[in-house]
Amino acid sequence: MANEKILKNADRIVRFICLTIPLLLIAVCCFLSASHAEQILSTAGSFVRLSVTDTIPNPGNNSTDTVQTDTTRYSIAPFGTTYTYSKQNIVMAYPDILLDDFTIHDSLNNSLVANGRIHPGKSNIFNLAIDMEAKNFSIINVSRVINNQLYGQAAINGNFRVTGTLDTPQIAGNIYLSKQSSLTLILPEKNQDMNASNSAVVFIDRDTFNLPVRKITLQQDTLTLIKQQTLRSNLFLNVDTNSVINIISDPSTGDELKVKGNAKLNVGLDSAKQLLLTGAYNLTGGIYQLNYQFFRKQFIVNEGSAITFNGKPDDAQINIRAIYIADTPPKELIGNEIRTIEPQFSHSINQPIPFQVILYMKGSIRQPQISFDIQMPESIQLNNQLQLAVEHKLSQLRSDVAATNKQVFGLLVMGRFVGEQSVDFFKGSGSGFDNLASGGSVSGFLLSALDEVASEVFKGINTDLTLNSYRDFAISDAAQGNQPDVDLLTSFLNNRLSVSVGRNFGIERQDGSAKAAKQKGSRFLPDVTLNYKLSEDGKYIIHSYKKDQLESILDGYSTESGLGLIITRNYDKLKQLFSWVKNNNNN
Amino acid sequence: MRNHFIYGILISITITITGCSVQRFLPKGERIYKGATIKIEKRPGVKYSSHALKRELKLAVKPTANKFLFGQPYKVWLWYVIGSPKKTGGIKTFFRKKLCEPPVLSSKVNTAVIAKNMQSFLENKGYFHSQVSGDTVNESYFTSAIYKVDVYPRYKIKSVEWLSDSSTLANELKEKQRNGILKAGNNYRLSDVEAERDRLDAYIKTKGYYYFNADYIVAYVDSTVGNNQVDIILGLKNDMPDKSMHAYTINRVGIFPDYTLLLPQPDTSITGATSVDGLMIRDTIHQFKTALFKKMITYRPGQIYSSTDQNNTLNRLINLGTFKFVKNTFEVAGLSDDPYRLNAFYYITPAQKKSLQLQLNGFSKENKFLGTQLSLNWKNRNVFKGAEQLAVKLYGGFEISFADSLQSAKIFRVGVEGSLNFPKFKIPFLRYKENMLYPPRTRLLAGYEIFRKQDFYTKNIYRLQYEFNWKVNPNTEHTLSPIALTYIHSGNLTDMFSKQTNIDPVLLTNVYNEIILGSYYSYTYNTANPFAKNQWYVSGSIDMSGNIAGLISGAKQPRQKKVFNTPFAQFSKFDVDLRYQKTLPNKFDWVNRVQLGIGIPYNNSNMLPFSKQYVIGGSSSLRGFTSRQLGPGAYQPTLYDQRYFQAIGGDYKFLFNSELRMPVFGKLSSAVFVDVGNIWTKDTMLFGRAGQLKKDSYKELAVATGAGLRFDASILLIRVDLGIPLRKPYLPEGQRWVIDKIAPGDGQWRKQNLIINIALGYPF
């Protein structure tokens, strides 16, 4: 009987050390909930095999006997790790069970060594006092496969002590993520369609759902305090700058946040065996990789950014500031709001400046809020007047989310500012560019920005009909998961091409609907003129035109189509006109 | 496409022979994604066709698989074979970009999410309870996805109600919704809910609710009422910000007409501004009259905010053409006694006042002439401080034709033209207030041109025009020209031409001195939404000349009465141009045009002036006949006619074109077309009985067909249309159809009947 009891408990103990401990470490290192890890454990029981070499002699009072295990190889499939323990001794020093250098090896022969004493209490309770030492012990080794939420390599170093009982162990100590560790965490894919319908439609059953009574509420501060949960352990997870943690924040596009930093996180479990983490992961560097269709852009994470854990890992708050440098001249940004470009800064306005696009990610790690800012690097010195103008404009942008978003879109997609257009100030339906950052990722931002660009085309067309039919088009497209064609839409923002349809009004204008008409190929309208600016300032223009009704008097009703070159010089005073002639001669 | 196909085959053969496949390049554990299959199972009561449903669900499938040819992802193979380039911009980069595709790996496939997306797509269309499951199947080193779709019947709307809500806003929305898009009996569709929200949003923004947003409206949908029906209860969201609940009144309108970023930013309290008619204008350099802003800004302090006012005003300011940039902001005024007031600001950067432009054009005309023109244009965008535009144009050019009959008929022209353009209805002694989306235009134009037809004659043309042009909304346009005078004086006849007129006095019609005392009105409409499946364009115009002069002078005979010692033209002319384009699946377009013209010369005229005559044939008209080759009526113009007459024209015209445009690949597209039409005269003077319009003139319709290729070089579309006449009206009756005579092998036939039309731009 006693033999069997000890045998059985030896089995429990070996299983505890070989499976529970690694699983707990996995849970700690990849922020899984521990209860989730236990589920895996319960199904994993069958592949632990333990056999005993000798029969166990009768336990005597002071007798010490040794049980030796077989050589066993097992793996924890979801985390891709394979471990072996071979001929390890469990010493029976009645009533205690002693572990003396009980060693598990991972596939690379790195070890986790247990030393300590297990003291049986009443019934089946066993009190633990085990010291463990991990040396580069591998806990995760998963390559990227279908539907996997986590992959990468992780190994740990460190010493920790396990106390408590076999059923409710407590761990204390310091573990360190090893230098080679690189983990990738995929956040759940946001279901665009579901979100879209959620905002417009709520499905209810009136038998069980009370329709809300509308009351006027004042804006409230929605900050919810995260309750401090009691930790039952004193284990610290240490991460240093050598380990890389990737977070794929938008699985549909593969937007990736790759961070490095220092952290000492306190790890514990709550009563429901949920893993709790507290502490700050202070980032020292990293990148935010934007992957959208063919765009690959990197934002460099600033020092001072942090991921703060304050309970459940899901609730981690991120506060990240990352910079993308867009080397572009300020002309597109301010050119429209300056009447004439004075000779004293006509050169520098065309010189590229490394503008900083700053990405802020804040809030819950699962659904971060993103926002942008554009700044001029401090080191840059420009002509006073020009510098003032750029700073005025950037500070104006700061107070206008929509305008900022649009410029960021331009800088990311086209690598230049999208000159603010007068038509931007039309009031259309919907919220426009100010509400884009809801996707939680930069690709999400780009996607909605592109949608918005598409609808911008229709701004200024003031009929209900038009807006609606456009929205229909957009919605059905989005609902079907179709991403707007970047090429098509950016060409709308291309200020170089303008189209005018209809009879001559005697004005040059940018007509959004006409552009769309061109793009869609509905060019069956008569009297269409396409202008393409050869130079940015519009001095040199190529135009093609078709005139159905000629102003000329002699030819009757005859179509004329042609191609032309136009050279234009704008001026206020005659002097300016001649100065241009002079400049050109000098060149 | 063809090239791609060929090189695809070559690669596939290489892959098969060498036996080296993509497999060895793949990362460990990865497979190539081969695409998805959708299997649809319909429950009883589902009416929608599986095929159509499949097509729509296909759009939800992500990612897009690589291109396969004979079971080989040949572009991926190349991608690996070429390898990653060491530097960007090199030849490797170019080939990789042009010919290759990065592999779409199985790890990118997430069938669960796609299935969920498909399911919500079905839900969004009203197929509630439908189930979609996704799975992957591995085969060799490929993975395919399979989606099984179980479709349940579609839900209809049983009732549409509003949540009880006492706010004015909710009541206004409720009132407007009553005859909206969501109606009992319709199918439930999320897109309808969205469209209704947008419609209500657009409406409520014209009623002062500046801060409203479509997203504040929520639809509670109860799908448990049974019988495949839903009840929709519309309401406002509880977390809607307070400021969106209220209608705003305009508190102040501030205008900075000389705004620039280069100077310290003006403060919004507008110190030192002039108050005019309720508008605060701070103009430091007095470049614009205050009356201009009074006219352009369609609202005043005290009025309820409306997005229509905002958009109209902005559009009017932009379309003046004298401002470079107009920025418009609205801010809460922040008054303690009335928090719901807005201040509007206009920051206006004027464009430079004058411009000088040199323009060189090359062109081709329907009437077989190729030409070039050089012009020098000068413009002042703000002549009288009210955004009036003064333009002066000097031009000169020549036109030549390669047609045999027109060899010595080179045309030279030199002219000058001045125009003054007011951004309002400029009518003496009349004040007119309007608030249209575009400022109306009044144009005064005077022009003089010397026109020399080499080997024939010279004409001096004087023009005077007074014209109004206005647009009430973006897709309609009106032009009214109460005065459009043209005076043509001919001279310098060559000896050759003089001699010819002695032989054939009818040629003198070419060199008649004539005055056209015209008035003109035209209206155009086009479908505003370029994405609409059915696009319309309608243009109608009335052109009259000499009706009053004729009445006063009592003219009865052609060229009997004179004004300024010159016979005046007397006619009425009516034109209709109707175009219709239907977008078909697979980027096909079906485009149609009908042109109908009726010109009635009377009393003092027996034919329309040459400039007003209708012509037919050519690359944008009847493409189986070149211009000057057809009509009028059953008449066949001789080479003599083509040489000596300014135009082979008529007083009546009918033309119908129908064309199917099909994409080929890239920027190349093709078309097949049928053209039907002809012209006729009222009088027998020029072309005798054959050209005259008679009761049975429909028997004289010409018919042509053909096919064409078009290359769209973005700024320019180059078109080659090959036309073949099917019906020649100038042949004896009964032999006019020539379909049976088509003989492509016969060189003679080809020479006479294959008409190659090379042109820029679409024909219509």
Interface residues (C-beta under 8 A of the other chain):
Chain A: S143 R144 V145 I146 N147 E189 N191 Q192 D193 M194 A196 S197 S199 A200 V201 V202 F203 I204 D205 R206 D207 F209 L211 P212 V213 R214 K215 I216 T217 L218 Q219 P251 S252 I334 N336 E337 I338 R339 T340 E342 Q385 L386 L388 A389 H392 K393 E420 S422 V423 F425 F426 K427 G428 S429 G430 S431 N435 F458 G460 I461 N462 T463 D464 L465 T466 L467 N468 S469 Y470 R471 D472 F473 I475 S476 A479 Q480 G481 N482 L497 V501 G502 R503 F505 G506 I507 E508 R509 S513 A516 A517 Q519 K520 G521 S522 R523 F524 L525 P526 V528 L530 Y532 I542 H543 S544 K546 S552 I553 L554 D555 G556 Y557 S558 T559 E560 S561 G562 L563 G564 L565 I566 I567 T568 R569 N570 Y571 D572 L577
Chain B: P27 K28 G29 E56 L59 A60 K62 S106 S107 V109 N110 T111 A112 V113 K116 N117 S120 F121 E123 N124 T136 L163 S164 D165 S167 A170 I181 L190 S191 V193 E194 A195 R197 D198 R199 D201 A202 Y203 K205 N213 A214 D215 I217 V218 A219 Y220 V221 D222 S223 T224 D231 I233 G235 L236 N238 D239 P241 D242 M245 D258 Y259 T260 L261 L262 Q265 S307 T308 Q310 N311 N312 L314 N315 L317 I318 N319 L320 G321 F323 K324 F325 V326 K327 N328 T329 Y347 T349 P350 A351 Q352 K353 K354 S355 L356 Q357 L358 Q359 L360 N361 G362 F363 S364 K365 E366 N367 Q389 A391 R413 S419 N421 L437 Y438 R441 R443 E449 F451 K459 I461 R463 N469 N473 P474 N475 E477 T479 T486 I488 T524 N526 A528 N529 P530 F531 A532 Q535 Y537 S539 D577 R579 Q581 D589 V591 R593 G597 F610 S611 K612 Q613 Y614 V615 G618 S619 S620 S621 S627 Q646 A647 G649 K653 R661 S714 I715 L716 L717 A759 L760 G761 Y762 F764
